[in-house]
Amino acid sequence: MEENLNYNVSEDDSNKEKVSFSDKVIGIFVSPNETLTMLSKRQAKASDWVIPLVIMVIVVGISNLVYFYSPNLKVQLQEKQFEAIDKSVNERVKQGELSPEHAKTQIETAKKQIENFGIIGLIFQVIGTAIFLFINFLIVNGVFYLLIKYILKGEGNFNLAMSAYGSVYYVLILQAIFALLLTLLMDKFVTGLNYFSFTEVEMMSLEGFIYRKIDLFLIWFYALLGMSYAKFFRATDIKRYIILVFAVWIITNVLFYYLSTVSIYFQGLAM
């Protein structure tokens, strides 16, 4: 299994740089260029992306527990969910997909389910989040891998892209931890280091969408991701990779927001 993950690296090179877990995580934040250079010279492993994914699931699970057992935050979350349900169902009524009577029944049923949400539901929510993160990880890397392979002519394969992505995933983990701590401090939901978290703008509005995406953690992450792909795919021009990553990020987000305005079934894409 390990032999299949040794890409474009000689046996001597794979043993040159042995980086501990703590050195890797700290290095990504303190000296990303040097750290990614070292990581790209060693043997790629599944643990490069499995470990950060597991840590993210744990952080999300802890966050959900905090929200569940905090009365004020729980009420805020329910209110946001109620607003989303009302808006979604009423939109379907306007489009003629539901009658007012059926809409009322659906809203009441959905709100009762939210109010009766218990620990079992919380467990299934965490499991669903873990599955979503894994699938999202695969899809995102698949898109970037194809673009890097056939447009930028990068040297490497899909598993190498997984390692490159996982190596900088700790920035998103830090964002989740920061959001949780700031949520507890402010006693209101915070999504990250962005303008949206400190305003009362509606989440699904164009302003809310833009304010959420202009997040310092996200900008930091995608800049590092471009650098990481460049290092792992043996590129000499890092700028091209960073430009590609940001272009894909911007284009897909614009597309997702447009789809969310076309149909309520795509609204989850704009979250």
C-alpha positions in Angstrom: 0.0 0.0 0.0 2.8 2.4 0.9 4.6 1.6 -2.3 1.6 2.8 -4.3 1.7 6.2 -2.6 5.4 6.9 -3.5 5.1 9.4 -6.4 7.9 11.1 -8.3 10.2 10.6 -5.3 13.2 8.4 -5.1 13.8 6.2 -2.1 16.6 8.4 -0.9 14.5 11.6 -1.2 11.6 10.0 0.6 13.8 9.3 3.6 15.6 12.7 3.6 12.9 14.7 5.3 11.1 13.2 8.2 8.7 15.7 9.6 6.8 15.1 12.9 3.1 15.9 13.1 3.7 18.9 15.4 6.4 20.3 13.1 4.2 19.9 10.1 1.2 21.7 11.7 3.3 24.5 13.2 5.3 24.8 10.1 2.2 25.3 7.9 1.4 28.5 9.9 4.9 29.7 10.7 7.0 28.8 7.6 4.7 27.4 4.9 7.1 27.6 2.1 9.9 25.6 3.8 7.4 23.2 5.3 5.6 22.4 2.1 8.9 22.0 0.3 10.0 19.4 2.9 6.6 17.6 2.7 6.7 17.5 -1.1 10.1 15.6 -1.0 8.8 12.9 1.3 6.6 9.9 0.6 2.9 10.9 0.2 0.7 9.1 2.7 -3.1 8.7 3.3 -2.5 10.1 6.8 -1.7 13.4 5.2 -5.4 14.0 4.6 -7.1 11.5 6.9 -5.7 13.0 10.1 -6.8 16.6 9.4 -10.3 15.4 8.2 -10.7 13.4 11.5 -9.6 16.5 13.5 -12.1 18.6 11.6 -15.0 16.2 12.4 -14.0 16.3 16.1 -14.0 20.1 16.1 -17.4 20.2 14.3 -18.7 17.6 16.8 -17.6 19.7 19.7 -19.1 22.8 18.2 -22.4 21.1 17.7 -22.4 19.9 21.3 -21.7 23.5 22.5 -24.5 24.9 20.5 -26.8 22.1 21.6 -26.2 22.6 25.3 -26.1 26.4 25.2 -29.7 27.7 25.7 -29.1 31.1 24.1 -27.2 29.7 21.1 -29.7 26.9 20.7 -32.5 29.4 20.5 -30.6 31.5 17.9 -29.9 28.5 15.8 -33.6 27.4 15.9 -34.7 30.9 14.9 -32.3 30.9 11.9 -33.6 27.5 10.9 -37.2 28.7 11.3 -36.5 31.7 9.1 -34.8 29.5 6.4 -37.8 27.1 6.5 -40.4 29.9 6.2 -38.5 31.5 3.3 -38.0 28.2 1.5 -41.6 26.9 1.8 -43.1 30.3 0.9 -40.9 30.5 -2.2 -42.3 27.1 -3.3 -45.8 28.5 -2.7 -45.0 31.5 -5.0 -43.7 29.1 -7.6 -46.9 27.0 -7.5 -45.1 23.9 -6.2 -47.1 23.9 -2.9 -50.6 25.0 -1.9 -50.9 27.4 1.1 -52.4 24.6 3.2 -49.7 22.1 2.4 -47.1 24.8 3.1 -48.5 25.5 6.5 -48.4 21.8 7.4 -44.8 21.4 6.2 -43.7 24.4 8.2 -45.3 23.2 11.4 -43.9 19.6 10.9 -40.4 20.9 10.2 -40.4 23.3 13.2 -41.6 20.5 15.5 -38.7 18.3 14.3 -36.3 21.1 15.1 -37.7 21.7 18.5 -37.6 18.0 19.3 -34.0 17.6 18.1 -32.2 15.5 20.6 -28.9 13.8 21.3 -29.6 11.0 18.8 -30.2 13.6 16.1 -27.0 15.3 17.1 -25.1 12.1 16.6 -26.5 11.5 13.1 -25.7 15.2 12.3 -22.1 14.6 13.2 -22.0 11.4 11.1 -23.6 13.3 8.2 -21.0 16.0 8.5 -18.2 13.5 8.4 -19.6 11.9 5.2 -20.1 15.4 3.7 -16.5 16.5 4.5 -15.0 13.3 3.0 -17.1 13.6 -0.2 -16.4 17.3 -0.5 -12.7 16.6 0.0 -12.7 14.1 -2.9 -14.7 16.3 -5.3 -12.6 19.4 -4.6 -9.3 17.5 -5.1 -10.7 15.9 -8.2 -11.5 19.2 -9.8 -8.1 20.7 -8.9 -6.3 17.6 -10.0 -7.8 17.6 -13.4 -7.1 21.3 -14.0 -3.6 21.0 -12.7 -2.9 17.8 -14.7 -4.4 19.0 -18.1 -4.1 22.8 -18.0 -0.9 23.4 -15.9 0.7 20.1 -16.9 1.6 19.3 -13.3 3.6 16.1 -12.5 1.7 13.9 -10.1 -1.5 12.0 -9.5 -4.8 12.2 -7.6 -3.4 10.8 -4.3 -0.6 13.4 -4.4 -3.3 16.1 -4.8 -5.0 14.7 -1.7 -1.8 15.0 0.3 -1.3 18.6 -0.9 -4.8 19.6 0.1 -4.6 17.8 3.5 -1.2 19.5 4.3 -2.9 22.9 4.4 -6.3 21.8 5.7 -5.2 22.8 9.2 -6.0 26.5 8.3 -9.7 25.5 7.9 -9.5 23.7 11.2 -8.1 26.8 12.9 -11.0 28.8 11.3 -13.5 26.4 12.8 -11.9 26.7 16.3 -11.7 30.4 16.0 -15.3 30.6 15.0 -16.3 28.5 18.0 -14.3 30.5 20.5 -15.6 33.8 19.1 -19.2 32.4 19.2 -18.8 31.6 22.9 -17.2 35.0 23.6 -19.9 37.0 21.7 -22.8 34.7 22.5 -23.8 34.8 18.8 -23.0 32.6 15.8 -19.8 33.5 14.1 -18.7 31.9 10.8 -15.1 33.1 10.7 -13.0 36.1 10.4 -15.3 38.0 8.1 -17.5 41.1 8.0 -20.7 39.0 8.0 -20.0 37.7 11.5 -20.3 41.2 12.9 -23.3 42.5 11.0 -27.0 41.7 10.9 -27.1 41.1 7.1 -29.3 38.3 5.9 -27.2 35.2 5.2 -28.8 34.3 1.9 -28.7 37.8 0.5 -26.0 38.8 -2.0 -24.4 41.0 0.6 -24.4 38.2 3.1 -22.9 35.8 0.6 -20.1 38.2 -0.3 -19.4 39.2 3.3 -19.1 35.5 4.3 -16.7 34.7 1.5 -14.3 37.6 2.1 -12.9 35.8 5.0 -9.2 36.1 6.0 -9.0 32.4 6.9 -10.4 31.4 3.5 -8.1 33.8 1.6 -5.1 32.5 3.6 -6.2 28.9 3.0 -6.5 29.2 -0.8 -3.2 31.0 -1.1 -1.5 28.2 0.8 -3.4 25.6 -1.3 -2.1 27.0 -4.5 1.4 27.0 -3.1 0.9 23.4 -1.8 -0.2 22.1 -5.2 2.7 23.8 -6.8 5.2 22.2 -4.4 3.7 18.7 -4.6 3.4 18.8 -8.4 7.0 19.9 -8.9 6.1 23.3 -10.4 8.6 26.2 -10.7 5.9 28.9 -11.2 3.9 29.0 -8.0 1.9 32.1 -9.1 0.1 30.1 -11.8 -1.1 27.6 -9.2 -2.3 30.3 -6.8 -4.1 32.1 -9.6 -5.8 28.9 -10.7 -7.0 28.1 -7.2 -8.4 31.5 -6.6 -10.1 31.5 -10.1 -11.8 28.2 -9.4 -12.9 29.4 -5.9 -14.4 32.6 -7.2 -16.0 31.1 -10.3 -17.6 28.2 -8.4 -18.9 30.5 -5.7 -20.5 32.9 -8.2 -22.1 29.9 -9.9 -23.4 28.5 -6.6 -24.9 31.8 -5.7 -26.6 32.1 -9.1 -28.1 28.6 -8.8 -29.4 29.4 -5.3 -31.4 32.3 -6.8 -32.8 30.1 -9.6 -34.2 27.4 -7.4 -34.6 26.8 -3.6 -33.1 23.3 -4.1 -29.7 24.9 -4.7 -29.8 27.2 -1.7 -27.5 24.9 0.3 -24.7 25.5 -2.3 -24.6 29.2 -1.3 -24.1 28.5 2.4 
